[in-house]
């Protein structure tokens, strides 16, 4: 299964958990439509995005976000699929972390900084009032057009990190047992530490 197909499947499976801008961006990408761009990250901003992604999905006995190519995926998705409102909110979030010299902080301080960003994002999401409706609804498209600000940085960062990781070959192999031709459908008792199955 290629990444394009995996993205289509994940949008169906997680439709209630993903934000409207992300669902619309994934739909645009699936249809081969590009959002008007002008979005670009500096090398320092790329390093910051990579560091945050790696803190969300760190390397342990399985590969982390950087090894799965998540930072490049995040930049590509924002550049090709999201409108300017999300570009501005994402860059504002990066600038907020740059102001506290995020890359020079110790690991515990980085985690604390991201916890503060997450707490702030919860308040931002209340005012943002994203309407979660079916992909393609006119109501959903009109709601998105009416939004004055883009989806907050932290929400975008977490969503794109998870999507990028779990639709990559590295992330899929690290997280799931792949069974191309499953046997009969029956309940399986999972052993401690056993991976879930991906068919």
Buried (B, 14 or more C-beta within 10 A) or exposed (E): EEBEEBBBEBBEEBEEEBBBBBBBBBBBBBEEEEBEBEBEBEEEBBBBBBBBBBBBBEEEEBBBBBBBBBBBBBBBBBBBBBBEBBBBBBBEBBEBBBEBEBBEBEEEEBEEBBEEBBEBBEEBBEEBEBEEBEBEEEEBBEBBEEBEEBBBBBBBBBBBBBBBBBBBEBBBBBBBEEEEEEEEEEEEEEEEEEBEEBE
